[in-house]
Amino acid sequence: MTEQSNPGRVNRELVTAAYPELPGKVAVITGAARGMGASFAAGLARRGVHVVGGDINAEQMADTAREIQAALAAEGVTAPGRVVAAAIDVTDADQHDQLARRALTEFGRLDFWINNAGIFPFALIEDIAPEQISAVLEVNVSGVLYGAQAAARHMAEGGAIVNMSSVSAVRVRKGRGAYCTSKAAVAHLTESLAVELGDKGIRVNALAPGYIDTEMTRWVREDPIALAHALDSVPLHRIGAPEEVFGPLLFLLSDSARYVTGHAIAVDGGSRHV
């Protein structure tokens, strides 16, 4: 059965790419308790990368860390990375530094920082409240800046930062004005960080996912009209999976991307071109 004859299919096959330089390295991931953040943590740990997963929901983060370790053990993964859970409110700059120090305390190094935490509010333009725009900019933009600052203070030359932008940075969606604005800011902030942190030998890139099957976008699959619209706007005619965002992330962290910085890689099934 082809993808087009089964448009509701989500491809959750594990990414098979392996980079032999990654085992033993250390990554910090914010918003790692669920969704793409949890998928990133599991994928990196499967490849021997140690992970400090931070989330505002400390209890859920601890559960996720245990579940990842148990799943890797059940799979018989050889020498997996260790996943450590930590609490973080990404709107607090000091807590990012605490997360970085946790990585150094637990593992003695910090190689990668993934600014994944974000919120996805809905409101038509005339209804966007001051509280909503302030919250989305604090979490989605300031949280990225604070994370990058902490990474730059504690990361050695050769490190890599990956921010989560979105196809919404270049495509407008009704009711998501605050969110789209924040993700456009992340894309541009990524370029600024890349220019300034290049002096430290730190690369900074972003991922720009489209419709990905996570809790944040589950409403799309549950609404037939929204799902039909989404599939019409995706040339591959299916919703993406977190595992399919992990592949480009893995590349950006690897030595294969050692001369790639300041870019946002779209992982959207081609939807930005429709």
Backbone as CSV, one residue per row, in Angstrom:
resi,resn,N_x,N_y,N_z,CA_x,CA_y,CA_z,C_x,C_y,C_z
1,MET,0.851,-1.201,0.000,0.000,0.000,0.000,0.882,1.244,0.000
2,THR,0.625,2.170,-0.892,1.435,3.376,-0.968,0.993,4.379,0.066
3,GLU,1.857,5.390,0.314,1.502,6.439,1.258,0.246,7.165,0.806
4,GLN,0.091,7.360,-0.497,-1.043,8.127,-0.982,-2.347,7.345,-0.887
5,SER,-2.279,6.002,-0.918,-3.496,5.212,-0.768,-3.844,4.998,0.692
6,ASN,-2.945,5.380,1.587,-3.190,5.274,3.022,-2.740,6.564,3.691
7,PRO,-3.430,7.672,3.411,-2.948,8.993,3.829,-2.905,9.202,5.337
8,GLY,-3.648,8.389,6.097,-3.645,8.565,7.536,-2.465,7.906,8.218
9,ARG,-1.640,7.200,7.463,-0.530,6.462,8.045,0.514,7.404,8.625
10,VAL,1.052,7.010,9.770,2.168,7.725,10.377,3.335,6.752,10.451
11,ASN,4.438,7.104,9.835,5.597,6.206,9.766,6.447,6.364,11.025
12,ARG,6.341,5.402,11.926,7.074,5.456,13.182,8.279,4.518,13.196
13,GLU,8.739,4.121,12.026,9.928,3.282,11.974,11.123,4.050,12.549
14,LEU,11.969,3.354,13.289,13.134,3.987,13.888,14.125,4.413,12.819
15,VAL,14.786,5.532,13.065,15.830,6.004,12.159,17.039,5.070,12.279
16,THR,17.550,4.612,11.151,18.644,3.642,11.180,20.019,4.290,11.103
17,ALA,20.080,5.580,10.811,21.380,6.242,10.687,22.159,6.159,11.996
18,ALA,23.455,5.908,11.874,24.315,5.822,13.058,25.560,6.661,12.828
19,TYR,25.951,7.377,13.851,27.143,8.217,13.786,28.087,7.758,14.889
20,PRO,29.207,7.136,14.534,30.072,6.518,15.547,30.725,7.490,16.511
21,GLU,30.691,8.791,16.209,31.312,9.767,17.099,30.396,10.178,18.253
22,LEU,29.127,9.765,18.228,28.169,10.245,19.215,28.200,9.560,20.574
23,PRO,28.428,8.249,20.674,28.397,7.608,22.000,29.338,8.283,22.999
24,GLY,28.819,8.496,24.204,29.601,9.132,25.254,29.415,10.627,25.333
25,LYS,28.786,11.213,24.329,28.533,12.652,24.379,27.281,12.935,25.217
26,VAL,27.076,14.214,25.524,26.033,14.588,26.480,25.138,15.678,25.888
27,ALA,23.835,15.451,25.985,22.862,16.401,25.454,21.891,16.849,26.534
28,VAL,21.511,18.121,26.484,20.416,18.656,27.288,19.239,18.872,26.349
29,ILE,18.062,18.417,26.781,16.847,18.605,25.983,15.774,19.212,26.874
30,THR,15.215,20.341,26.472,14.101,20.917,27.228,12.783,20.410,26.653
31,GLY,11.752,20.392,27.479,10.465,19.877,27.029,10.554,18.409,26.645
32,ALA,11.291,17.633,27.446,11.608,16.253,27.078,10.691,15.219,27.702
33,ALA,9.650,15.641,28.395,8.790,14.674,29.081,7.848,13.946,28.141
34,ARG,7.579,14.528,26.984,6.639,13.898,26.058,6.903,14.402,24.648
35,GLY,6.128,13.877,23.694,6.196,14.343,22.324,7.567,14.199,21.699
36,MET,7.937,15.205,20.907,9.213,15.132,20.202,10.395,15.134,21.159
37,GLY,10.285,15.855,22.262,11.379,15.879,23.217,11.691,14.502,23.761
38,ALA,10.643,13.741,24.112,10.839,12.379,24.612,11.400,11.487,23.516
39,SER,10.931,11.682,22.282,11.448,10.906,21.152,12.929,11.198,20.923
40,PHE,13.306,12.470,21.032,14.711,12.837,20.885,15.571,12.176,21.965
41,ALA,15.079,12.220,23.211,15.841,11.637,24.318,16.042,10.148,24.112
42,ALA,14.985,9.460,23.712,15.081,8.015,23.496,16.024,7.692,22.344
43,GLY,15.909,8.452,21.250,16.755,8.195,20.089,18.230,8.427,20.370
44,LEU,18.535,9.479,21.123,19.930,9.754,21.452,20.475,8.718,22.427
45,ALA,19.674,8.373,23.445,20.130,7.373,24.412,20.361,6.036,23.730
46,ARG,19.545,5.703,22.740,19.720,4.456,21.993,21.088,4.422,21.305
47,ARG,21.624,5.592,21.011,22.916,5.675,20.332,24.060,5.985,21.290
48,GLY,23.826,5.829,22.577,24.904,5.986,23.544,25.146,7.392,24.019
49,VAL,24.249,8.328,23.672,24.375,9.705,24.128,23.669,9.836,25.477
50,HIS,24.349,10.406,26.453,23.727,10.674,27.748,22.848,11.920,27.636
51,VAL,21.713,11.887,28.302,20.726,12.960,28.157,20.289,13.485,29.518
52,VAL,20.283,14.809,29.646,19.607,15.459,30.762,18.322,16.037,30.190
53,GLY,17.208,15.434,30.568,15.916,15.876,30.068,15.253,16.807,31.062
54,GLY,14.936,18.009,30.622,14.295,18.978,31.495,12.859,19.228,31.075
55,ASP,11.975,19.403,32.042,10.576,19.691,31.732,9.939,20.388,32.926
56,ILE,8.936,21.204,32.666,8.253,21.890,33.755,7.464,20.895,34.602
57,ASN,7.075,19.765,33.995,6.405,18.695,34.721,7.462,17.688,35.173
58,ALA,7.999,17.910,36.361,9.117,17.104,36.855,8.728,15.641,37.026
59,GLU,7.498,15.389,37.499,7.072,14.004,37.720,6.958,13.244,36.406
60,GLN,6.372,13.894,35.397,6.255,13.242,34.091,7.628,13.033,33.464
61,MET,8.539,13.983,33.674,9.889,13.841,33.137,10.592,12.639,33.772
62,ALA,10.421,12.470,35.072,11.034,11.325,35.752,10.456,10.019,35.234
63,ASP,9.134,9.987,35.001,8.501,8.783,34.455,9.034,8.480,33.059
64,THR,9.167,9.514,32.249,9.661,9.333,30.884,11.088,8.800,30.883
65,ALA,11.928,9.341,31.750,13.319,8.866,31.827,13.360,7.381,32.184
66,ARG,12.537,6.985,33.157,12.494,5.568,33.550,11.976,4.693,32.406
67,GLU,10.949,5.169,31.713,10.376,4.399,30.614,11.382,4.223,29.477
68,ILE,12.137,5.251,29.185,13.144,5.154,28.119,14.203,4.128,28.496
69,GLN,14.716,4.209,29.707,15.756,3.266,30.132,15.233,1.836,30.121
70,ALA,13.989,1.647,30.592,13.411,0.306,30.609,13.217,-0.225,29.195
71,ALA,12.759,0.621,28.288,12.536,0.192,26.906,13.847,-0.188,26.226
72,LEU,14.892,0.586,26.450,16.188,0.282,25.841,16.751,-1.028,26.395
73,ALA,16.551,-1.248,27.696,17.007,-2.503,28.300,16.237,-3.678,27.718
74,ALA,14.924,-3.511,27.540,14.099,-4.582,26.988,14.479,-4.892,25.544
75,GLU,14.902,-3.855,24.814,15.327,-4.049,23.425,16.715,-4.680,23.333
76,GLY,17.410,-4.718,24.456,18.763,-5.258,24.440,19.781,-4.334,23.794
77,VAL,19.519,-3.030,23.877,20.440,-2.055,23.297,21.777,-2.123,24.039
78,THR,22.846,-2.205,23.284,24.179,-2.283,23.865,24.687,-0.893,24.238
79,ALA,25.125,-0.731,25.477,25.716,0.523,25.965,24.868,1.748,25.649
80,PRO,23.616,1.753,26.099,22.791,2.947,25.863,23.248,4.108,26.728
81,GLY,22.865,5.306,26.336,23.130,6.461,27.161,22.193,6.461,28.350
82,ARG,22.553,7.211,29.363,21.715,7.327,30.547,20.868,8.586,30.437
83,VAL,19.587,8.490,30.818,18.675,9.631,30.770,18.402,10.095,32.199
84,VAL,18.735,11.343,32.474,18.555,11.934,33.797,17.436,12.964,33.703
85,ALA,16.506,12.908,34.636,15.374,13.837,34.636,15.648,15.046,35.511
86,ALA,15.191,16.202,35.053,15.342,17.437,35.821,14.137,18.330,35.577
87,ALA,13.856,19.190,36.532,12.760,20.151,36.389,13.309,21.466,35.842
88,ILE,12.542,22.080,34.937,12.935,23.404,34.455,11.716,24.186,33.979
89,ASP,11.686,25.439,34.360,10.761,26.414,33.790,11.617,27.225,32.829
90,VAL,11.389,27.045,31.529,12.295,27.660,30.551,12.198,29.165,30.505
91,THR,11.217,29.751,31.185,11.143,31.217,31.226,12.061,31.802,32.294
92,ASP,12.736,30.939,33.044,13.662,31.368,34.095,15.087,31.110,33.619
93,ALA,15.811,32.164,33.341,17.163,32.027,32.791,18.083,31.234,33.717
94,ASP,17.973,31.453,35.016,18.846,30.771,35.967,18.658,29.255,35.932
95,GLN,17.446,28.813,35.654,17.198,27.375,35.640,17.888,26.683,34.464
96,HIS,18.129,27.414,33.394,18.903,26.852,32.285,20.346,26.599,32.728
97,ASP,20.901,27.529,33.464,22.257,27.327,33.979,22.302,26.134,34.928
98,GLN,21.251,25.975,35.725,21.189,24.819,36.623,21.149,23.518,35.832
99,LEU,20.440,23.534,34.712,20.357,22.348,33.866,21.722,22.025,33.266
100,ALA,22.434,23.056,32.828,23.773,22.853,32.275,24.715,22.292,33.334
101,ARG,24.630,22.846,34.546,25.492,22.347,35.620,25.135,20.912,35.997
102,ARG,23.864,20.553,35.870,23.464,19.176,36.144,24.141,18.227,35.161
103,ALA,24.203,18.635,33.899,24.880,17.810,32.893,26.358,17.637,33.230
104,LEU,26.996,18.720,33.643,28.416,18.664,33.967,28.659,17.827,35.220
105,THR,27.760,17.942,36.183,27.900,17.162,37.410,27.707,15.671,37.149
106,GLU,26.698,15.338,36.365,26.380,13.935,36.105,27.365,13.278,35.142
107,PHE,27.795,14.030,34.115,28.542,13.400,33.030,29.881,14.059,32.706
108,GLY,30.153,15.216,33.310,31.456,15.845,33.125,31.650,16.598,31.834
109,ARG,30.597,16.752,31.047,30.737,17.475,29.780,29.353,17.899,29.279
110,LEU,29.331,18.780,28.297,28.088,19.210,27.654,28.394,19.451,26.183
111,ASP,27.807,18.640,25.321,28.093,18.713,23.889,26.950,19.292,23.067
112,PHE,25.720,18.980,23.462,24.551,19.364,22.664,23.483,19.990,23.551
113,TRP,22.765,20.963,22.988,21.642,21.580,23.696,20.487,21.691,22.714
114,ILE,19.345,21.107,23.064,18.183,21.111,22.184,17.055,21.888,22.858
115,ASN,16.762,23.063,22.329,15.696,23.916,22.855,14.368,23.469,22.254
116,ASN,13.736,22.515,22.910,12.529,21.899,22.365,11.242,22.382,23.025
117,ALA,11.300,22.876,24.254,10.086,23.254,24.977,9.321,24.345,24.230
118,GLY,8.000,24.222,24.220,7.189,25.229,23.550,5.720,25.071,23.879
119,ILE,4.952,26.107,23.609,3.506,26.062,23.776,2.855,26.456,22.457
120,PHE,1.582,26.040,22.289,0.909,26.127,20.989,-0.493,26.713,21.177
121,PRO,-0.594,27.990,21.565,-1.899,28.567,21.883,-2.731,28.871,20.634
122,PHE,-4.027,28.956,20.844,-4.961,29.296,19.768,-5.748,30.542,20.151
123,ALA,-5.839,31.469,19.225,-6.730,32.628,19.361,-6.691,33.399,18.058
124,LEU,-7.859,33.822,17.593,-7.887,34.694,16.425,-7.236,36.023,16.793
125,ILE,-6.733,36.728,15.797,-5.944,37.941,16.034,-6.650,38.913,16.975
126,GLU,-7.936,39.152,16.760,-8.649,40.125,17.591,-8.830,39.652,19.024
127,ASP,-8.611,38.356,19.247,-8.839,37.795,20.578,-7.557,37.462,21.332
128,ILE,-6.407,37.733,20.737,-5.150,37.425,21.427,-5.007,38.348,22.636
129,ALA,-4.986,37.749,23.805,-4.893,38.524,25.046,-3.439,38.854,25.351
130,PRO,-3.204,39.932,26.074,-1.831,40.264,26.457,-1.130,39.101,27.159
131,GLU,-1.878,38.379,27.974,-1.287,37.250,28.697,-0.826,36.156,27.741
132,GLN,-1.591,35.935,26.646,-1.215,34.882,25.717,0.051,35.245,24.942
133,ILE,0.109,36.448,24.410,1.286,36.818,23.625,2.519,36.873,24.516
134,SER,2.352,37.330,25.745,3.496,37.359,26.664,3.980,35.945,26.967
135,ALA,3.040,35.029,27.218,3.414,33.652,27.563,4.111,32.961,26.410
136,VAL,3.567,33.101,25.196,4.154,32.381,24.066,5.536,32.928,23.716
137,LEU,5.730,34.235,23.850,7.051,34.799,23.581,8.050,34.426,24.672
138,GLU,7.580,34.370,25.914,8.470,33.983,27.018,8.936,32.546,26.870
139,VAL,7.988,31.633,26.599,8.345,30.216,26.496,9.079,29.919,25.191
140,ASN,8.483,30.306,24.071,8.991,29.884,22.767,10.206,30.663,22.284
141,VAL,10.365,31.900,22.736,11.488,32.716,22.260,12.512,32.955,23.370
142,SER,12.064,33.532,24.485,13.006,33.764,25.581,13.600,32.449,26.069
143,GLY,12.782,31.393,26.105,13.279,30.092,26.533,14.401,29.584,25.649
144,VAL,14.318,29.854,24.362,15.389,29.473,23.426,16.639,30.303,23.679
145,LEU,16.451,31.614,23.850,17.591,32.487,24.108,18.308,32.088,25.398
146,TYR,17.543,31.873,26.468,18.165,31.521,27.745,18.900,30.179,27.646
147,GLY,18.315,29.246,26.925,18.973,27.957,26.755,20.276,28.089,25.992
148,ALA,20.253,28.874,24.924,21.470,29.078,24.139,22.543,29.795,24.951
149,GLN,22.120,30.755,25.775,23.084,31.460,26.621,23.760,30.500,27.600
150,ALA,22.950,29.649,28.234,23.510,28.686,29.182,24.439,27.711,28.480
151,ALA,24.026,27.243,27.320,24.863,26.321,26.556,26.195,26.976,26.200
152,ALA,26.135,28.220,25.747,27.355,28.913,25.342,28.311,29.116,26.509
153,ARG,27.761,29.292,27.714,28.610,29.488,28.888,29.296,28.197,29.339
154,HIS,28.671,27.066,29.075,29.169,25.810,29.636,29.654,24.801,28.594
155,MET,29.450,25.087,27.336,29.762,24.149,26.262,31.131,24.432,25.678
156,ALA,31.872,23.386,25.390,33.197,23.544,24.794,33.088,23.763,23.290
157,GLU,34.190,24.182,22.700,34.246,24.333,21.247,33.868,23.016,20.586
158,GLY,33.096,23.115,19.506,32.644,21.914,18.812,31.239,21.500,19.189
159,GLY,30.633,22.225,20.134,29.277,21.908,20.551,28.249,22.339,19.523
160,ALA,27.022,21.857,19.713,25.947,22.180,18.771,24.657,22.461,19.531
161,ILE,23.973,23.498,19.102,22.665,23.869,19.639,21.642,23.698,18.527
162,VAL,20.510,23.094,18.847,19.418,22.972,17.881,18.153,23.538,18.508
163,ASN,17.548,24.497,17.825,16.311,25.118,18.281,15.130,24.554,17.502
164,MET,13.957,24.605,18.115,12.755,24.155,17.415,11.990,25.357,16.887
165,SER,12.080,25.550,15.572,11.233,26.529,14.909,10.010,25.767,14.407
166,SER,9.475,26.124,13.262,8.284,25.463,12.739,8.044,25.938,11.319
167,VAL,7.330,25.124,10.545,6.892,25.599,9.238,6.004,26.824,9.410
168,SER,5.439,26.986,10.613,4.611,28.163,10.905,5.408,29.454,10.908
169,ALA,6.729,29.350,10.896,7.559,30.554,10.801,7.420,31.205,9.432
170,VAL,7.031,30.414,8.431,6.923,30.948,7.065,5.527,30.780,6.478
171,ARG,4.646,30.060,7.184,3.274,29.876,6.710,2.298,30.305,7.793
172,VAL,1.338,31.109,7.423,0.362,31.617,8.381,-0.766,30.610,8.558
173,ARG,-1.144,30.388,9.828,-2.305,29.556,10.130,-3.280,30.387,10.949
174,LYS,-4.537,30.397,10.547,-5.548,31.160,11.285,-5.618,30.674,12.724
175,GLY,-5.698,31.620,13.620,-5.812,31.289,15.033,-4.489,31.015,15.711
176,ARG,-3.401,31.050,14.961,-2.093,30.758,15.536,-1.136,31.941,15.373
177,GLY,-1.692,33.143,15.361,-0.859,34.329,15.126,0.271,34.473,16.124
178,ALA,-0.017,34.256,17.397,1.025,34.376,18.422,2.086,33.296,18.240
179,TYR,1.635,32.075,17.976,2.571,30.953,17.788,3.451,31.172,16.558
180,CYS,2.833,31.529,15.431,3.600,31.758,14.193,4.647,32.849,14.399
181,THR,4.256,33.909,15.090,5.189,35.000,15.368,6.374,34.501,16.175
182,SER,6.094,33.687,17.177,7.180,33.191,18.033,8.143,32.308,17.256
183,LYS,7.616,31.484,16.354,8.484,30.567,15.624,9.293,31.287,14.542
184,ALA,8.727,32.364,13.982,9.513,33.192,13.063,10.662,33.850,13.814
185,ALA,10.380,34.268,15.053,11.431,34.853,15.881,12.523,33.838,16.184
186,VAL,12.140,32.589,16.447,13.135,31.550,16.722,14.032,31.333,15.500
187,ALA,13.439,31.319,14.314,14.234,31.124,13.102,15.271,32.231,12.949
188,HIS,14.859,33.474,13.197,15.798,34.585,13.045,16.804,34.618,14.192
189,LEU,16.344,34.295,15.390,17.259,34.221,16.531,18.335,33.170,16.291
190,THR,17.956,32.071,15.654,18.926,31.019,15.338,20.059,31.565,14.473
191,GLU,19.719,32.391,13.507,20.745,32.985,12.649,21.664,33.896,13.463
192,SER,21.079,34.708,14.334,21.882,35.607,15.166,22.817,34.818,16.082
193,LEU,22.286,33.764,16.701,23.111,32.939,17.583,24.251,32.290,16.814
194,ALA,23.960,31.821,15.610,24.993,31.166,14.807,26.139,32.126,14.495
195,VAL,25.789,33.366,14.174,26.818,34.353,13.849,27.683,34.651,15.076
196,GLU,27.049,34.876,16.218,27.809,35.269,17.396,28.544,34.107,18.055
197,LEU,27.910,32.929,18.096,28.549,31.802,18.773,29.542,31.062,17.880
198,GLY,29.559,31.435,16.606,30.581,30.865,15.726,31.988,31.187,16.215
199,ASP,32.132,32.329,16.899,33.439,32.700,17.453,33.902,31.703,18.513
200,LYS,32.950,31.010,19.130,33.275,30.018,20.155,33.369,28.605,19.575
201,GLY,33.157,28.495,18.263,33.181,27.182,17.640,31.933,26.376,17.925
202,ILE,30.835,27.071,18.234,29.563,26.412,18.515,28.617,26.629,17.336
203,ARG,28.055,25.547,16.838,27.105,25.631,15.729,25.685,25.756,16.270
204,VAL,24.854,26.538,15.576,23.460,26.719,15.979,22.566,26.581,14.750
205,ASN,21.654,25.633,14.806,20.701,25.419,13.727,19.307,25.233,14.315
206,ALA,18.332,25.149,13.438,16.954,24.939,13.884,16.293,23.882,13.020
207,LEU,15.290,23.254,13.575,14.403,22.367,12.833,13.055,23.053,12.706
208,ALA,12.412,22.884,11.557,11.116,23.515,11.313,10.113,22.439,10.910
209,PRO,9.551,21.742,11.910,8.584,20.681,11.594,7.278,21.239,11.058
210,GLY,6.586,20.392,10.304,5.229,20.696,9.869,4.251,19.950,10.756
211,TYR,3.276,19.280,10.137,2.304,18.499,10.902,2.969,17.212,11.395
212,ILE,3.240,17.142,12.680,3.868,15.976,13.287,2.905,15.400,14.322
213,ASP,2.782,14.088,14.368,1.811,13.428,15.237,2.290,13.405,16.684
214,THR,2.003,14.470,17.401,2.288,14.553,18.831,1.030,15.031,19.533
215,GLU,1.075,15.080,20.847,-0.092,15.563,21.594,-0.434,16.998,21.225
216,MET,0.574,17.793,20.886,0.342,19.199,20.559,-0.510,19.353,19.301
217,THR,-0.404,18.387,18.369,-1.141,18.483,17.105,-2.174,17.362,16.960
218,ARG,-2.470,16.661,18.046,-3.420,15.554,17.977,-4.795,16.012,17.505
219,TRP,-5.130,17.264,17.780,-6.428,17.798,17.358,-6.613,17.709,15.843
220,VAL,-5.508,17.759,15.090,-5.613,17.682,13.633,-6.162,16.325,13.212
221,ARG,-5.621,15.252,13.816,-6.064,13.912,13.457,-7.480,13.633,13.945
222,GLU,-7.907,14.319,14.992,-9.227,14.071,15.566,-10.332,14.879,14.876
223,ASP,-9.963,15.820,14.024,-10.926,16.657,13.308,-10.837,16.314,11.821
224,PRO,-11.829,15.615,11.257,-11.756,15.191,9.847,-11.514,16.333,8.872
225,ILE,-12.119,17.480,9.139,-11.934,18.626,8.237,-10.493,19.137,8.328
226,ALA,-9.989,19.266,9.570,-8.614,19.732,9.756,-7.622,18.740,9.164
227,LEU,-7.899,17.438,9.324,-6.999,16.421,8.782,-6.979,16.480,7.259
228,ALA,-8.147,16.618,6.647,-8.208,16.709,5.190,-7.445,17.922,4.686
229,HIS,-7.607,19.048,5.379,-6.886,20.266,4.992,-5.379,20.063,5.146
230,ALA,-4.979,19.426,6.247,-3.556,19.196,6.487,-2.971,18.321,5.387
231,LEU,-3.652,17.235,5.057,-3.129,16.319,4.043,-3.078,16.961,2.662
232,ASP,-4.051,17.846,2.374,-4.029,18.559,1.098,-2.842,19.505,0.993
233,SER,-2.363,19.986,2.145,-1.264,20.958,2.142,0.107,20.291,2.252
234,VAL,0.132,18.959,2.301,1.389,18.227,2.410,1.594,17.391,1.146
235,PRO,2.590,17.700,0.317,2.814,16.929,-0.898,2.970,15.425,-0.672
236,LEU,3.477,15.010,0.481,3.602,13.579,0.766,2.293,12.974,1.266
237,HIS,1.297,13.819,1.499,-0.059,13.383,1.846,-0.130,12.482,3.066
238,ARG,0.634,12.816,4.088,0.528,12.113,5.364,1.085,12.992,6.468
239,ILE,0.705,12.664,7.695,1.222,13.359,8.864,2.591,12.772,9.212
240,GLY,3.502,13.613,9.661,4.827,13.134,10.041,4.836,12.551,11.440
241,ALA,5.934,11.885,11.790,6.117,11.292,13.113,7.337,11.918,13.768
242,PRO,7.373,11.933,15.108,8.558,12.463,15.793,9.844,11.792,15.349
243,GLU,9.769,10.509,15.024,10.967,9.789,14.570,11.532,10.390,13.289
244,GLU,10.647,11.000,12.489,11.103,11.584,11.227,11.707,12.970,11.427
245,VAL,11.459,13.574,12.563,12.141,14.815,12.920,13.487,14.492,13.563
246,PHE,13.551,13.349,14.233,14.783,12.950,14.907,15.927,12.739,13.919
247,GLY,15.636,12.216,12.735,16.696,11.982,11.744,17.484,13.236,11.406
248,PRO,16.812,14.330,11.019,17.540,15.576,10.771,18.232,16.117,12.015
249,LEU,17.608,15.943,13.195,18.268,16.367,14.428,19.588,15.632,14.593
250,LEU,19.562,14.331,14.392,20.764,13.518,14.538,21.865,14.011,13.602
251,PHE,21.492,14.331,12.384,22.463,14.869,11.422,23.057,16.179,11.922
252,LEU,22.212,17.089,12.413,22.702,18.396,12.854,23.638,18.298,14.055
253,LEU,23.458,17.272,14.885,24.341,17.093,16.029,25.652,16.416,15.644
254,SER,25.649,15.723,14.537,26.788,14.885,14.173,27.911,15.682,13.516
255,ASP,29.059,15.028,13.384,30.194,15.639,12.695,29.927,15.822,11.206
256,SER,28.933,15.106,10.684,28.597,15.270,9.273,28.078,16.679,8.981
257,ALA,27.596,17.363,10.016,27.086,18.732,9.861,28.052,19.750,10.447
258,ARG,29.331,19.407,10.533,30.275,20.285,11.240,30.495,21.628,10.546
259,TYR,30.046,21.764,9.277,30.165,23.051,8.593,28.780,23.618,8.263
260,VAL,27.792,23.193,9.039,26.417,23.662,8.856,26.014,24.454,10.093
261,THR,25.723,25.725,9.916,25.264,26.550,11.040,24.419,27.701,10.519
262,GLY,23.465,28.122,11.325,22.616,29.255,10.970,21.447,28.925,10.071
263,HIS,21.081,27.640,9.999,20.010,27.232,9.088,18.833,26.617,9.827
264,ALA,17.666,26.714,9.221,16.469,26.028,9.702,16.104,24.976,8.665
265,ILE,16.141,23.714,9.060,15.820,22.616,8.160,14.345,22.270,8.290
266,ALA,13.597,22.374,7.194,12.184,22.046,7.211,11.990,20.537,7.208
267,VAL,11.128,20.062,8.103,10.763,18.642,8.153,9.241,18.635,8.106
268,ASP,8.714,18.845,6.908,7.280,19.163,6.768,6.600,18.456,5.621
269,GLY,7.240,17.444,5.045,6.616,16.750,3.921,6.439,17.617,2.707
270,GLY,7.150,18.767,2.674,7.066,19.679,1.536,5.955,20.711,1.642
271,SER,5.328,20.835,2.815,4.134,21.684,2.918,4.410,23.160,2.733
272,ARG,5.636,23.600,2.985,5.913,25.024,2.823,5.871,25.442,1.357
273,HIS,5.893,24.473,0.447,5.906,24.799,-0.979,4.509,24.795,-1.599
274,VAL,3.503,24.457,-0.826,2.136,24.352,-1.360,1.357,25.641,-1.090
